[in-house]
Amino acid sequence: MTTDRRCVLVLPMMLLCAVTGCAARVPGEPIPAAGFHENGTQPRSTVAAQARIPVPRNADGIDSCGLLTPADLAVVGGPVGPPHPDNPIAGACAHLLASGQENTAAAGFYDSYEIAASRQPRGVPVDVEGYSTWLYCELVDTHQTCTATTAIRSDRSLLTMLSVQDASAADTSDQLFQLTTAALHKLPPA
């Protein structure tokens, strides 16, 4: 096992914008955890020609800070303090968690599923209640940070993130599945 230390551009929130950090490279490929269902029709690190969207969802007028309520966040330790809108990217809302220093959960909206997947080539396609979801986990310092980009329309995705100190990718993605499902249920049909 080689320990390749390198600087990477990472966004602890959605791993979509650039924040410089150094992290140890984790060998192997991410494996979906409980709740996330791997899409068996395509090889890892590729995106289907068209994302599966059983019922398009409307994100217009939805406050991203309402996508994850205190009750939803209870499974990851509950929120501490007020939510942080447009953090760390516009259209997202971050919640600091009581479960550990700098532990964070977030939800919001982003470009299409395909764009998010192309920016995270080491992610894997998974399924959340029939919706194409791109799951990506990376260890950032001591925080396991996982993001899920769920296709809700051809031009929009629901973005959820969980960053937990000293946690495994499997545990973090399992908890993220619960948060993703809760946020998805708050979006009305388009």
Phi, psi and chi 1 to 4 in degrees:
 res  aa     phi    psi   chi1   chi2   chi3   chi4
   1 MET       -  126.6  177.9  167.1  121.5      -
   2 THR  -100.3  145.1   61.3      -      -      -
   3 THR  -108.7   94.9  -50.1      -      -      -
   4 ASP   -95.2  105.4  177.9   25.6      -      -
   5 ARG   -89.9  128.5  -59.2  -81.6  -60.0  167.1
   6 ARG  -152.0  152.0   62.3 -173.0  174.8  118.4
   7 CYS   -80.8  136.0  -73.4      -      -      -
   8 VAL  -131.8  155.0  -65.9      -      -      -
   9 LEU   -85.0  119.7  -66.7  179.2      -      -
  10 VAL  -134.1  142.7  176.5      -      -      -
  11 LEU  -115.3  103.7  176.0   63.1      -      -
  12 PRO   -53.7  -25.5  -24.8   32.8      -      -
  13 MET   -79.4  -60.4  170.7   38.1 -155.2      -
  14 MET  -127.8    4.3  -62.7  -62.9  166.0      -
  15 LEU    49.4   35.4  -58.9  173.8      -      -
  16 LEU  -116.8  -24.9  -63.0  173.1      -      -
  17 CYS  -107.5  172.4  -65.8      -      -      -
  18 ALA   -96.7  123.2      -      -      -      -
  19 VAL  -135.5  125.1  173.5      -      -      -
  20 THR   -80.4  135.0  -56.0      -      -      -
  21 GLY  -157.8  159.2      -      -      -      -
  22 CYS  -113.5  136.0  -67.4      -      -      -
  23 ALA  -145.6  150.7      -      -      -      -
  24 ALA   -72.7  139.4      -      -      -      -
  25 ARG   -73.2  131.8 -174.6  173.2 -176.7  172.9
  26 VAL   -98.0  121.0  178.7      -      -      -
  27 PRO   -69.8  156.1   25.0  -31.1      -      -
  28 GLY    91.9 -178.6      -      -      -      -
  29 GLU  -110.4  149.3  -66.0 -175.1   42.3      -
  30 PRO   -62.8  145.6   11.0  -14.2      -      -
  31 ILE  -121.3  126.2  -62.6  172.5      -      -
  32 PRO   -59.0  143.8  -21.4   31.3      -      -
  33 ALA   -97.4 -175.1      -      -      -      -
  34 ALA   -53.2  140.4      -      -      -      -
  35 GLY    94.4  -48.1      -      -      -      -
  36 PHE   -76.2  133.9  -74.6  106.2      -      -
  37 HIS  -111.8  122.7  -56.0  -74.5      -      -
  38 GLU   -67.1  137.4 -171.0  157.3    2.4      -
  39 ASN   -79.5  105.6  178.2   -8.0      -      -
  40 GLY   -78.1   -3.1      -      -      -      -
  41 THR   -87.2   -4.6   61.9      -      -      -
  42 GLN  -142.2  149.5   55.4 -175.0  -54.8      -
  43 PRO   -69.6  160.2   20.4  -26.0      -      -
  44 ARG   -60.3  154.0  -71.2 -177.3  177.6 -156.4
  45 SER    62.2   26.4  -59.8      -      -      -
  46 THR  -129.0  156.4   62.3      -      -      -
  47 VAL  -112.9  135.5  179.3      -      -      -
  48 ALA   -62.3  154.3      -      -      -      -
  49 ALA   -57.0  -37.0      -      -      -      -
  50 GLN  -140.2  131.2 -171.2  169.8    2.4      -
  51 ALA   -69.6  146.2      -      -      -      -
  52 ARG   -81.2  124.5  -71.8  177.0  -32.8  -76.6
  53 ILE  -135.2   90.8  -54.6  169.0      -      -
  54 PRO   -57.1  -44.2  -13.2   19.0      -      -
  55 VAL  -136.1  109.9  176.7      -      -      -
  56 PRO   -54.9  142.5  -25.5   35.5      -      -
  57 ARG  -112.9  148.8  -61.3  -66.6  179.5  150.2
  58 ASN   -96.7  123.9 -171.3   -0.8      -      -
  59 ALA  -104.9   -8.5      -      -      -      -
  60 ASP   -63.7  128.9  -60.3  -25.3      -      -
  61 GLY    76.6    2.0      -      -      -      -
  62 ILE   -85.7  127.6  -57.5  -69.2      -      -
  63 ASP   -77.9  117.0  178.0    8.1      -      -
  64 SER   -60.5  -24.7   59.9      -      -      -
  65 CYS   -72.7  -14.7  -71.3      -      -      -
  66 GLY   -94.0   -2.4      -      -      -      -
  67 LEU   -69.5  -29.5  -70.1  170.9      -      -
  68 LEU  -124.1  110.8  -63.0  174.6      -      -
  69 THR   -89.0  166.9   65.2      -      -      -
  70 PRO   -54.9  -37.0  -30.7   38.6      -      -
  71 ALA   -64.6  -40.4      -      -      -      -
  72 ASP   -64.3  -40.2  -60.7  -31.2      -      -
  73 LEU   -77.7   -9.0  -65.7  167.7      -      -
  74 ALA   -59.7  -31.8      -      -      -      -
  75 VAL   -67.8  -16.3  -61.0      -      -      -
  76 VAL  -118.1   21.0  -69.4      -      -      -
  77 GLY   108.3   -9.7      -      -      -      -
  78 GLY    81.4  155.8      -      -      -      -
  79 PRO   -78.1  154.2   29.1  -33.7      -      -
  80 VAL  -123.0  117.7  173.2      -      -      -
  81 GLY    77.2 -175.5      -      -      -      -
  82 PRO   -76.7  160.8   30.1  -35.4      -      -
  83 PRO   -70.3  161.2   19.6  -24.9      -      -
  84 HIS  -118.6   93.2  -58.3  -83.4      -      -
  85 PRO   -66.8  153.2   18.0  -23.0      -      -
  86 ASP    53.1   37.7  -68.8  -37.8      -      -
  87 ASN  -131.5  128.5 -172.1   -9.1      -      -
  88 PRO   -88.4   -2.0   35.5  -35.1      -      -
  89 ILE  -127.1  156.5   61.7  172.3      -      -
  90 ALA   -59.8  136.9      -      -      -      -
  91 GLY    91.5   -2.2      -      -      -      -
  92 ALA  -115.9  163.8      -      -      -      -
  93 CYS  -140.3  123.0 -174.3      -      -      -
  94 ALA   -99.6  146.1      -      -      -      -
  95 HIS  -127.4  120.1  -56.7  -93.3      -      -
  96 LEU   -72.1  145.6  -67.2  176.0      -      -
  97 LEU  -112.9  149.2  -58.0  172.0      -      -
  98 ALA   -75.5  -10.6      -      -      -      -
  99 SER   -75.8  -10.3   57.8      -      -      -
 100 GLY   173.2  160.2      -      -      -      -
 101 GLN   -61.3  124.9 -174.1  176.6    8.0      -
 102 GLU    65.5   11.1  -62.9 -180.0   16.4      -
 103 ASN   -65.8  137.3  -73.3   -0.6      -      -
 104 THR  -143.1  142.2  -53.8      -      -      -
 105 ALA  -123.2  150.1      -      -      -      -
 106 ALA  -152.8  159.2      -      -      -      -
 107 ALA  -150.6  153.4      -      -      -      -
 108 GLY   177.3 -160.1      -      -      -      -
 109 PHE  -124.2  150.4  -56.7  103.2      -      -
 110 TYR  -144.7 -179.3 -169.5   64.9      -      -
 111 ASP   -60.9 -163.9  -68.3  -31.8      -      -
 112 SER   -67.2  158.2   72.0      -      -      -
 113 TYR   -53.2  -44.9  166.4   85.5      -      -
 114 GLU   -62.2  -40.0  -68.7   80.6    7.5      -
 115 ILE   -64.6  -45.9  -71.5  173.4      -      -
 116 ALA   -61.4  -44.3      -      -      -      -
 117 ALA   -64.2  -36.7      -      -      -      -
 118 SER   -68.0  -24.8   71.4      -      -      -
 119 ARG   -85.6  -10.4  -68.2 -175.4  177.9  174.2
 120 GLN  -129.1   68.4  -61.0  170.6  -31.6      -
 121 PRO   -63.1  -16.3   21.8  -30.6      -      -
 122 ARG   -92.5    6.4  -66.7 -175.9  -13.5 -151.0
 123 GLY   -78.6 -179.5      -      -      -      -
 124 VAL  -133.0  143.9  -67.1      -      -      -
 125 PRO   -78.7  130.9   26.0  -30.0      -      -
 126 VAL  -134.8 -176.6  -65.1      -      -      -
 127 ASP  -128.6  134.0  176.6  -89.8      -      -
 128 VAL  -125.6  105.2  173.6      -      -      -
 129 GLU    50.9   39.2  -62.7 -169.2   -8.3      -
 130 GLY    91.1   -8.8      -      -      -      -
 131 TYR   -90.7  135.0  -69.4   82.3      -      -
 132 SER   -62.6  130.3  -68.3      -      -      -
 133 THR  -135.7  134.8  -59.2      -      -      -
 134 TRP  -101.2  116.7 -166.0 -104.3      -      -
 135 LEU  -104.0  130.0  176.3   64.5      -      -
 136 TYR  -139.9  129.6  179.3   71.7      -      -
 137 CYS  -126.2  143.6  -66.8      -      -      -
 138 GLU  -151.1  141.6 -175.6  164.8  -33.3      -
 139 LEU   -82.4  119.5 -173.4   62.8      -      -
 140 VAL  -117.1  108.2  179.8      -      -      -
 141 ASP    56.1 -116.7  -64.5  -38.1      -      -
 142 THR  -104.9    8.5   60.4      -      -      -
 143 HIS  -104.5  125.2  -77.2   74.9      -      -
 144 GLN   -80.8  118.2 -174.4   61.7 -116.2      -
 145 THR  -116.0  120.3  -58.4      -      -      -
 146 CYS  -121.5  140.7  -67.2      -      -      -
 147 THR  -123.9  149.3   62.9      -      -      -
 148 ALA  -129.3  123.4      -      -      -      -
 149 THR  -109.9  111.3  -55.2      -      -      -
 150 THR  -108.2  124.6  -55.8      -      -      -
 151 ALA   -68.2  121.3      -      -      -      -
 152 ILE  -116.4  -21.1   57.4  169.8      -      -
 153 ARG  -151.1  168.4  -65.6 -170.5  -34.4 -143.3
 154 SER   -65.0  -25.4   61.6      -      -      -
 155 ASP  -111.0    0.5   65.3  -27.9      -      -
 156 ARG  -138.7  153.9  -67.0  -65.1  -89.2  169.2
 157 SER  -135.9  155.2   59.8      -      -      -
 158 LEU   -92.2  125.7  168.2   66.4      -      -
 159 LEU  -109.4  127.7 -140.5   51.8      -      -
 160 THR  -128.1  150.9   51.2      -      -      -
 161 MET  -146.3  146.9 -175.6  -81.7  -53.3      -
 162 LEU  -141.4  129.2 -178.8   60.4      -      -
 163 SER  -125.8  117.3 -175.6      -      -      -
 164 VAL  -129.1  131.1 -179.2      -      -      -
 165 GLN   -70.1  136.9 -172.9  172.9   25.7      -
 166 ASP    54.7   39.8  -61.4  -33.9      -      -
 167 ALA  -116.3  159.5      -      -      -      -
 168 SER   -85.6  160.2   69.7      -      -      -
 169 ALA   -63.1  -38.0      -      -      -      -
 170 ALA   -63.9  -46.8      -      -      -      -
 171 ASP   -66.0  -42.5  -71.2  -17.0      -      -
 172 THR   -65.3  -44.4  -56.3      -      -      -
 173 SER   -69.2  -31.1   61.5      -      -      -
 174 ASP   -63.0  -45.4 -174.7   31.2      -      -
 175 GLN   -67.8  -36.2  -67.8  173.7  -38.1      -
 176 LEU   -63.7  -35.3  179.5   59.9      -      -
 177 PHE   -57.5  -43.2  170.6   76.9      -      -
 178 GLN   -63.2  -41.8  -65.8  175.0   58.2      -
 179 LEU   -67.6  -40.6  -62.1  178.4      -      -
 180 THR   -62.5  -45.3  -57.8      -      -      -
 181 THR   -62.1  -43.5  -58.1      -      -      -
 182 ALA   -61.4  -44.8      -      -      -      -
 183 ALA   -67.0  -40.8      -      -      -      -
 184 LEU   -60.6  -39.4 -176.6   62.4      -      -
 185 HIS   -67.8  -15.9  -71.9  179.6      -      -
 186 LYS   -85.5   -6.7  -70.0 -178.6  179.9   68.6
 187 LEU   -95.5  122.5  -59.4  177.1      -      -
 188 PRO   -73.3  156.9   27.5  -34.0      -      -
 189 PRO   -59.2  145.5  -22.6   32.2      -      -
 190 ALA   -75.5      -      -      -      -      -
